[in-house]
Every structure is written in C-alpha cells, then in structure tokens.
C-alpha cells in the first residue's frame, strides 16, 4: 500500500508533526510512505523521520533557496482553496493553492491523509477520486469556528473518512455531519525505554504549553495545599508559552518559590517525566492528551481533570490514575495528596499505567489505521450494494475504531515480530 500524509510543515515542532512522524515510521515497516510538507522552514527536520519514509517539500521557505515564495507574484494573492476559517490561513496563498493542487493531481498513491482542516479541504477538492481520501482531526470539531465548520460541512462529504483522536469527538462528527464516516483512533506514543519512574521521587510533574486552557494556575493553587501538608514534595512544570509570566507571579504570590519550578522546554521530555512520581494534567479542554500517555509510558499515575474530550478515554479512574472535575482546585489537591500519602497505591497505579499505555504504541495505532484504510480500499473495489450495505459499512467503521488493550497488544506483538523478521532478513 502507498500512503501519503499531507502536513503543514513537517520540519517544525508540534504534536501533530510528532504524531505523523511516529505513525509514518510504523507504517513504513510494510508499506511505502511519503510525508508531503507544504512548507519547508529548515534544513533538517526537528523530529527524526524513519529513513524509509520519503519526505517531500512543496514550498521551500529557507533563505538560501533561490525560488522563495515571496518571489512568485501568486504568493501575494489570497488562497482560494485553503479555507479562511483555518488558523493558518494567513500563511497560504494562490501559490500554495497551485502547489498543493499540482501535487495532488499527480498523486500516485492508494491513500492520502490530510492533517489539518485546511489541507483536508484541499484533499476533498483536488485529490483524484481513485485515491482513498482521509481527513485527520487533531483538535476537535467543537473548537473550530463557525466559519470553518461551515467549510468542512460543505467539503467533507467528498472524503472517504475522518479520523479523530477520541471516540467522543468521532461521535460529535457523526452527530453534526450525518453521513460522514468518523472513526476514533488515538495518537501513537513510543515507549519511554529505560526512562521509567520507580515512584519514589517526591516530585509531581506537568508538561505542556503554558496556555490558558491548560489551567496551570489551578494546579499551582492546588499545590499550595499539597506543599502545606507535604513540604518535602515539589512540582516541576515543563513548557513555554504566553502564560509564563503570570504563572511566575502566582508562584511568588503564594510563596511557593521553593516548591514549584518552571522548568522551561526540555527535549526529550521522557527522562524528565521519569524523574517524577505523579503526572498532573489540569486542562479545561484536551483534544486528546498526549502528555497523559507520555506520563503513563514513563510509569506515572495521572491526576487529570475530567475535561472534554480525551482524559476519560485514557485514564482509568482508580486504576491508572485519578479523574477530578475541571477547575476544582480542592479536588486536584486531594487527589494529589491521596497518591502522595500512599506509597504502595502510587506505585501500583504507576505499574498499571505503564501496562495500559502499551495500547498507544505506534505499531498498534498503525494497525488501527491500516484496518480503516483496507476497509475503505475494499469498499472502492466492491460494486455498490445499496443503502443497507452502506449503513453496515459505516457501523463497522464506528465499531472497528475501538480496540481493546488485548487487541492492541496483539497488534503490537505482530508488528514487533515483523520487525524482527525484517532485521534478520537484512532489511
């Protein structure tokens, strides 16, 4: 199978880019994979792509490139295909419309996958009908503007399927866009290797953008209660963003200078997470919860707010962590203290989190995408069988999107066996 991913900028840093890098590498075990980057901003990608994955750029933004975008008069004209409602609209133009359209018109692939709404619209309008066209949603439908949602309603029926990072968002798509095939498939997160916590360090960790939606102010206020009861414990908050100054001021206001540290951005993050014993996630909104899975892969129990849409599908309350109401500072503090005061329970939950996180291994997640791609390809090859068969197919996609931990562990085992055979064969 030949699979193409269309990315905004495969050379940059971000959760979507990292997810596609992991997924493309896992799929490259047995399939031909290409990542087409609309923009190229640097010589070497920030993430390391599997050498079997072909990386292609459509518009080179590097200063040393003699054919820069600004030298083409089309770059000064607004985009007509890329929708205005997409947050990246200002970076697109009539030139990118043409570059993307030309690339898609000549596409020699079985499946093409878009990775943000504007690019999904390009695929819906410009990709050949012989190619299976899949849109990935890396945020949530409900967070899109009314203008963008209207564009998606108009264009998405031309797609074969939409994948979301949660089952909850897939249900939103099916409810708000009747007839759209939507399947919930989570992001893949690689193993942390040896970077696994033993649960003994008196440290709570948190990681992510210092943005309003992450509600780190709630976490810091909750930790004031924790520090009063257990002054031997500290909170390390990793990340950068617009809220850093406000959070630093709050730490000073609450006299938590010796208890809460703003650590900045660290890469890779896994060894830093493993230095803690509990992961805290206090968002008011999560489209998935990549940090939750990263923490679990490092053997950390998670205290997370039960916000829309991701945490409830990842954290099993009382088993791999604790779920508390969003914006409830006393509940966050109580959940943290409950794990801090019970060493055995904390370590048991950490072990359970580590085991459960194998369901998010990139090989297992790749198998789920392949199941969807194969079904869509098979549907293309079969003659139309009427509306009843179409209803069954949609139901199969919805049901097939959910794999149990046993299913995903088996898929990961099969993928590992394939890798071992490939290595022994000298691939």
Secondary structure by P-SEA (a helix, b strand, c coil): cbbbbbbcccccccaaaaaaaaaaaaacccbbbbbbbcccccccccccccccbbbbbccccccccccccccccccccccccccccccccccccaaaaaaaaaaaaaccccbbbbccaaaaaaaacccccccbbbbbbccccccccaaaaaaaaaccccccccccccaaaaaaaaaaccccbbbbbbbbbcccccccccccccbbbbbcccccccaaaaaaaaaaaaaaacccbbbbbbbbccaaaaaaaaaaaaccccccccccccccaaaaaaaccbbbbbcccccccaaaaaaaaabbbbbcccccccccccccccccbbbbccccaaaaaaaaaaaaacaaaaaaaaaaaaaaaccccaaaaaaaaaaaaaaaaaaaacccccaaaaaaaaaaaaaaccccaaaaaaaaaaaaaaaaaaaaacc
